[in-house]
């Protein structure tokens, strides 16, 4: 599997395979497991998804760092990929982490759809 390298590529692939709603469902499931008080509507626009997820990750980094780490653990975001990010600008870092979250969730949804 070749992981999408941009947000727009990820969304295009999810829509092409009719898996966008499953991606949102998986994200909602993992957010609930991490006790994050955020649930996306299954019809959320990709632009809203990107903005709200970025904002949530930023707030977790700034205000609830242990919850942020717990979320990354539950979603199973690669620790190596997170460590590669430049932490000097929290806003930019949060944007990249939000994409890594979506990328990992997409990986889960794609594998489930292809192998079940």
Residue, then its C-alpha position, 0 to 999 in steps of 0.5 A: x500500500x502506498x500511503x497518500x502524501x497529502x491531505x487532498x490525495x488522501x481524501x480523493x482516494x477515500x472518495x474514489x474507493x467510497x471509504x470516506x464515511x468509514x474513515x470518519x467512523x474510524x476516526x470517531x471510534x478512536x477519538x472516543x477510545x482516547x476520551x477526546x470530546x469530538x465527534x465528526x458528522x459522517x457528512x463533514x466536508x473535508x475542509x472542515x475535517x482538516x480544520x477541526x482536527x488540526x485545531x483539536x491536535x493543537x489544543x491537546x499539545x498546548x493544554x493536555x499533552x498527556x491526552x495528546x500522547x494517549x491519542x497518538x498511542x490509541x491511533x497508533x501513529x508512528x513515533x518515528x514520524x512524529x519525532x521527525x517533525x520540527x517542533x519549533x512551530x506548534x501550529x505547523x507541527x499540529x497540522x502535520x500530526x493531524x495529517x499523520x492521524x488521518x493517514x494512519x486512520x486511512x491505513x486502517x480503513x483501507x486494510x479492513x476494506x481490502x482484506x475483510 
